[in-house]
Amino acid sequence: PMILHDNDAYVFEELEQDRALLFNWKHVPGLGIELFKEAILEFAELCQKHEPAKGVIDARQLDQSSPAVAWLRGQASEEAEQYDEWWAREVLPKYISANLGQLAVATGDPSAPGEVPKPQQDAALRMGYFPDMDAAREW
């Protein structure tokens, strides 16, 4: 894999053999919403630049008690806009313009649902949530 970006919170890598970009979250205690949003947008912009067939997000190390994860789950009251609304407006159009076919998230949750309904019916993007990286990469 070729590292495209590496900092204290996450690493972006290109997996040429899979025609994929990998977004690997590091464990950041108390991960804040702003850093979370910046990273997600940066990954979507990288997808626009590199046009991978697939995006893989390794979210297994996210701090489950952080403000960012609470916001992701719709449990943050201090943030007026919900994660889903923000994602659909700011992130999804970037994935669609990158012609991204699949977005797989490794959650670390053994009951992760696998493929979920398409976020936008007229777009090719398929999404899925998986318990581990093997399942996410193989999907």
Order of alpha helices (4+ residues) and beta strands (2+ residues): beta-beta-beta-alpha-beta-alpha-alpha-alpha-beta-beta-beta-alpha
